[in-house]
Amino acid sequence: MTQKQPSWHSVMSYARILKRVIMTLDVFAASEECPDVPTANQAERLPAQQSTKAENRSMKRCHPILMSVLLVACVAPDVASGQERLRDVIDRHVAAAWESNKVTPADPASEAEFLRRVYLDLLGIIPTYDETTAFLNDTAPDKREKLIARLFDHPRYGLHQSDVWDMVYFGRNPPGYGTRDRDGFKNWLKEQFAKNVPYNVWARDILRAEGNTVEQGAPMFFVQYKNAPEDATQAITQKFLGVQLQCARCHDHPFDKWSQLDFYGTAAFLARLRVVDVGNKGNLTAYPIGVKNLGDVMFTGPVQQDEVGKKGEPVKPKFLSGDSLAEPELPEDFKEDRNFKSGQMPPKPKFSRKDALADWITSENNPYFARAAANRIWAQFMGKGIVHPVDNLSPENPPSHPELLDALTQSLIDHKFDLKWFVGEILNSKAYQLSASGTGHAAKPRWYERARYRPLSAEELLESWVRASGYDQVLEASNQKPEERLKIRGITWDYLRRSFGQPSDGVGNFHGGLHEHLYLNNGQVRQLISDRPGSLHEALAKSEAPWEERVERLYLQVLSRKPMPDEVERFVAFLSSEDDPRGRLHDAIWTLMTCSEFRFNH
Amino acid sequence: MRDFCPRHEHLSRRSLIKGSLATAAGGTLMNWGGLFNSDVMAEEVKKRNKRCILIWLNGGCSQFESFDMKVGRPTGGIFRETSTNVPGTRICELMPKIAQRMDKLTVIRSMRTSQIDHPGGIYLMHTGWSRAANTQFPEIGAIIAKYCGDAHSDLPNFVKISSNGDAGSGFLGPQFQPFKLGRDGELPNFSTSPLSETLEARRHSLRDFVESKYAENHHADPVRMHREAYERARRLNNVRDTFKLDAEWENYREKYGNSKIGRRMMIAARLVEAGVAFVEVGQSGYDTHADNFEGHKSLIPPMEHAWAALIDDLEERGLFDDTLIVWMGEIGRTPNINNRSGRDHYVRSWTTALAGGGVKGGLVYGESDEDGRDVKDNKVTEGDFFATVYTALGIDPATENYSGVRPIPLAQFDHRVIKDILV
């Protein structure tokens, strides 16, 4: 890559200059290729599409009638308002894409399939036996819509959504000292979801980072990027705007419009942040984010052209929209202490660049913010972003359903970032409520022609196992309570986290390996399958009902569905043997708790 | 699905399968790197039965205290040179045993790489690529597992013993994830079934019914992956004894030197002999920003003793010519000695070494300048290095796998294979 522009480069510390200097031109020649980018020549060969086509051909003849029904149903307007409901807009666009790509959708999801899916998606746990039977026996035609509405008010809704979004902002192994214990952040986020605070409001709070990490919680996001405004720039643009700026850190972006000045213009908003230690609150150290009045990002040009001793020039803050920040001038003789006093809340600055950035990012006029959110939330429930991966809304990575993404974005803005409404519309769409069974190998079907497969997170697995085995009832029956939700006797959260913490390869492909199965086959799941009072094992062992009924109970409690006749037959034969009946019961519960059907949300 | 069967039966059946199924490559999935020519390629390479052992020097071993001495120069440090069994080639006195086996080694004194810090360097020297936001590059171990490993083996094909790197199998898919042994090569937690063979088989029969039934109308990749990984975990039980090497260690303790790294290298030799395609053994502590000389004086002797034993052991067992030994860390160390007698990170000019399968012995490739500040001759980048390693193992480094819809070659786009060091 040739560099026509003058040399630029951020200089945040002397050590860093030295390192960069040591590695001169040749070194960077090797790393300069952005390997993410296929060349035009490479991009022509897309076997993915070929194979999707083949897949589609095989699905083609399944449901011509369903398709036309859907098409008709989708254009029916909302009677009251005269306006088409978002769920119908979704189905109209999705069905149109099926048609133009000659894809036949799967059957609608069965009641049981829908029930388990929506519980896991909204609450992060499978339904209880009672909840399952109640739903399956309910004959109301609108029971699905009612269930969705009810689950939004469930106490676990905020909890689970905060788990999901905590992973967006932090991941399992976040950088930064003190970021591992972020209950303050999670609890705060849980409240935001439970109270349905608009997304733009709480996103802005994360970026404004007021208060401290323990009592207010939100400032924890920035603790990850202590003294690293460039890292914060990459993370913020990616997570909040779906913009990938990292290439522009070292050189102008090779195929997107971003230049190094865009990168450092954004970093300039964040160069004055300090992580201050104000002492312990409870058993955690609290950190507020202090903002200095002085301090700039220094910039020397493309890393390739770096030289020893080159100091660079300060870069003024500039929004990605191209506008410069208007900020009040400081008096010429203005001085301030080098550091904030530890143990004390840092004083407010005369002017906060960070707040100006937070306001710009979360403004509804921001061309990226609502779009990135609509796409990310869609992906959370539908498996794949309309732009995928979700954090790369580059023109090089076009949406699969452009009009649908526009519609989702606009309605998110029109409804003032009301997430319960927005998610509710997605979940009430027919597209969300398709079955996961059928041909095709993709975990996340390209045209949303059937439901996706999503591995359960470590949290979802643990809590669903506890519920399936009846271990929660065991604890209740013996007047015990787990001290915390992830601290359950017999289970080591650390092992679970290691075995199931990162089930995907970082770009969303399932990567459960050998270690996961060693845990399932030989590990602690055994402990949960207790035969103490209250447990599923005890209930089934004690029951005098025919085995057929007991097998039905087993399936309903663990897999949230009734067994098929051949399953009843096989399980009854297995369980009714005189040889080690208790052990066999344990085997049967274990089998359903570790099988593929349990492992995924589908 | 496989029934429970004793190990001796399994081995013979495996060789039968190997002989009769020409196209039976594992993982032919789109998103997990299945590309037609790539799998044909995998089969071709497997016929040659190549293996690889990576000796990983975590923190970055000093080239000045190992293979690239600058005696008498201000950057030279305190150690003396020793002559080797290759006339004219001299290395550090800390490696007398390796010096006597220099005719087996190819040393590259002209490495120049792009990542100077540990996390970036560890990623780079495990995958051959710098980190990228949207592409999860596979480690060398996963690549060799795919192209040299036996997909039908009960043994995992990518084993790590107390080493570093967390890129795993990346876009190659979960079947090539590393199997990590403990610090002394012991099996990880939960490797041992708590059930007797009979009870395990009983439980398995029911689970097998459930999984087969689900697979009838649920064809998605993750479901299949989950099923296959279960099978592999279960089959691992068949080969548990392969990892029971306490008694073997008693016999070889002396030979390998009574050290942690010695034990790890002996295990690597035994696993490679048992058919594991790639074993990585780690030794930590080379990040000697202070007391560089003391540090290397304590780290190198046990490592070089074990390494020499490993070479001898593989030769005695007839495995040396098919097993490539790669010796490297993530970075080199600075020519300048800092005021704490330490050396800092340096990637402008540093050293790696290869031995065994596919490479010549008794060769020094490339040269650094008189103070070791810069590459003087025959620069080798990470792309060149990985391309050469893959070529030595019979794998074409331009072979492409798919990350999503993007074709990604094994080694960086602009690599150069160093033909001079290949057999």
Interface residues (C-beta under 8 A of the other chain):
Chain A: K19 I22 M23 T24 D26 V27 F28 A30 S31 E33 C34 P35 D36 P38 Q42 A43 R45 L46 P47 A48 Q49 S51 Q238 Q244 Q246 P389 D391 N392 A436 S437 G438 T439 G440 H441 A442 A443 Y453 P455 Y495 D505 G506 V507 N509 F510 H511 G512 G513 L514 H515 E516 H517 L518 Y519 L520 N521 N522 G523 R526 M564 D566 E567 R570 F571 F574 G583 R584 D587 A588 W590 T591 L592 T594 C595 S596 E597 R599 F600 H602
Chain B: L29 M30 N31 W32 L35 R112 T113 S114 Q115 I116 D117 W129 S130 A132 A133 N134 T135 Q136 F137 P156 G168 S169 G170 F171 G173 P174 Q175 Q177 F179 K180 P188 N189 F190 S191 T192 S193 P194 L199 R202 R203 L206 R207 F209 V210 E211 K213 Y214 A215 N217 H218 H219 A220 D221 P222 V223 R224 M225 H226 R227 A229 Y230 R232 A233 R234 L236 H345 Y346 V347 R348 K379 T381 E382 G383 Y402 S403 G404 V405 R406 P407 I408 Q412 F413 D414
